[in-house]
Amino acid sequence: MVDSVELIEFLTVIVLVFALFMLLAGVFTAYFGSGKSRMIGVILVAIGLAVGVLWVVMGLDSVNVLEVNLGKVIWDAFLYILAGVIGAVLAIGMFLLAIMKS
């Protein structure tokens, strides 16, 4: 059975990553796009900011709606992603070394 605290932490990571990538995609689209693309980029930036700020405000200690420690969740998510990237780079490096030596 999934604990409600784990579920809210999982949802927090999903929502904050969604907001971050919407923001980044929007900035990229607004900067490099033209015409309609530029307007879509501005909308993506607005959506990313709105979702991210709303979720962070709901997770603040003073509001206490989510009952989640945002700093801990973000730090843990960062460490898990970093560990995954390091593992993937090591595996790809060993694969390339084995292929190139054969």
C-alpha positions, 0 to 999 in steps of 0.5 A: 500500500502506498503511503499518502506522504509518498504519494504527495512527494511523488506528485510534487516531483511530477508537478515541479518537473512539469513546471520547470520543463514548461518554463524551459520549453517556453523560453526556448520557443519564445526566444527562437520562434517567430510569429505564432511560435513566439506567442506559444512560447510566452503561454508555455512560460506563463503556464510553467510559472503559474503551476510551479509557483502555485505548487510551491506556495501550497507547500510552504510551511505557512500555507501547509496544504500539501504537508510536504517538505519541499526542500527535502523532496527537491534535494532527494529528486536531484540526488536520484536523477544525478545517480541515474545519470552517473550510472548511465554514463558509466554503463555507456562508457564501459559499453563503448570501451568494450566495443572499441577494444574488440 
